[in-house]
Amino acid sequence: MTESPASQSCDDSLRVLYNGSCPICSKEIEHYQRYSDGEGLPIAYDDLMTEAREAWTIDQDSAAKALRVRRGDEVLVGVDAFLALWEAMPRYRLLARVVRLPGVFTLARWVYDGVLAPALFRLHQRRERRA
């Protein structure tokens, strides 16, 4: 899935918008961030629970529904966002290639869009109600 935000970068660097209040999401993104920082990769990470989300021109609930990656002039969402992130990190390129296989890609989208992302969003909503 691809979105077209109003203001976007023109280079090949990536910006990742993730839910820092989600323990599962933040743990995974912290791992990617340590790796990409250690490798000097041009990947920036924006926690949607901070003012950094404003640059994405998206509301908090919409942003919390799926991982987003800005690459050049496009915003990728969900599995496509993960693929862009993995392809930018040498350690994860093989994983990206495997997930891009036709049957695997379809299954990955079904699992992420139909099961994982909605479940994580429901947990996010529950945490927000308790806060």
N, C-alpha and C positions, 0 to 999 in steps of 0.2 A: 504494500500500500504506500502511496506517495502523496504528500501534501505540498502546496506551494505557499510558503509564508511571504509576507510583504518584504521583509529585509533579509537578505541572505548573503553569505560569504561567496566569493568568486574563486577561492583556491580549493585545493584538494584535501585540506585538513577536515577533521570531523569534530562536531560538537555533539555530545550525548546529553539528552535530557532524561533524567531518571528520578525515581521517587526515593529520596533519602530517608523518608520516615518508614519505609518498608524494610524490615530487617532482612528479608531474603534478597530483595532488589539491591539494597545498599551493600550487602556482603559481596554479591557478585560484581557489582560495579567497582567496589574498592579493590577487588582482585585485578580487574582489567586496568584500573588506574595505576596501581603499583607497577604492573607489567609495562604499560605504555610509557609511563614516566621513566622507568628504568631503561627502556630501550630508546628514549628520546623521540617517541612517535608524536606527530602533531594531532593529538586528540585532547579535547577539552571536555570537562565533565561539569554539567550544570544540575544542581539539585532543584527539583521543581518546588520544593518547600522554601526556597529562598527567593530573593528579588531577581535572581538570574533568569527565572521563568518569564519575566516580563519581556525580555528580548525575543522570546519565542512567539509572542502574541497568541497565547493559548491560555485558557482558564485552568485552574488547578485540577478540577475533576477530569476534564478531558485529557490533560497531560498525565494524570495518574492511571489512566486506562491501559497504557501500553508504552513500552520503550520507544523513544524517538531519537533519530540521529540526523543531524544536518550535514549534508555532504555537498559542497559546492552550492548549486542553486536548487537543491531539492531537500525535502524532509522525508525521511523514510520512517515507517511505523511498524512495530511488531517484529515479525520474523525478518522482514527486509532490513530493519534497523540492526538487528543482531548480525545479519550477514555482512552488512557494510562494516560494522565494528570488527568482526572476526577477520574479514579480508584485509583490514588495515593493520592487523597484528600478525606477524609471521608465525607465531606459535599456534594460531588458530585458523590459518588459511586452509589446512586440510579439512578441518571441521566444516568450514564454510563450503568447500567443494562438495563434501558429502551431503550436506543439507540442501544444496542446490540441485541434487539429482531429482528428476521429476517425481517419483513416488515419495521420496523422503521429504521433499519440499512441501508437497500437498499435505502429508501427515503432520509435519512441523507446524504448518499454518493452522491446521485443524486443532492440534493440541494447544498451541499458544493462544490463538484467537478464541477458541471455543471453550477451553478449560482453564489454562493457567492464568491468562490475563484477567478474565472475569473473576476468578477466585481471589487473585491478589488485589483486585480493585475492591471487592467486597470486604476483605480484611482491612484495606485502607479506610474505607468508609466507617467501619466499626471502630478503628483507632481514632478517627477524627471525631466521632460522636462521644467517645469517652474522654477526649482531651478538653 
